[in-house]
Amino acid sequence: MKLLNGYELTTSFWDDFSFIDGSYDSEKIGGFFGALIGQLGTPKDIKELFDRCFSELKESKGCYVALTEFVAVLNLKCWFWFHKNKGSCEKSQLYNKLWLEAKSFAESNLTGKGKDFYLRVTD
């Protein structure tokens, strides 16, 4: 996936969260996985994925690309659900909360070229 600034995501965070939050088109996927997607999408599912990913990112010092993309995807997901529902919704609010948490961590902990990269990609 490409961000509006032209940056091409290299991690699978967008796909991971899309699968978990149910925003993939289950009709296009079909079969077992299509049916499974229809059962996902609860705030609990999203929060569990966030917690697993964020925990690993906080422990992996120096992995600024993944942390940057994680923050960017959470922001995009917040806007995706806001626009999809023509205003605020539970998923949008949850993604906003998670984005603020990850953003705060990134901005407090990244330094040097990691911070420069983060600011360039998320600006």
Secondary structure, 3 states (H helix, E strand, C coil): CECCCCCECCCCHHHHHHHHHCCCCHHHHCHHHHHHHHHCCCHHHHHHHHHHHHHHHHHCCCCHHHHHHHHHHHHHHHHHHHHHCCCCCHHHHHHHHHHHHHHHHHHHHCCHHHHHHHHHHHC
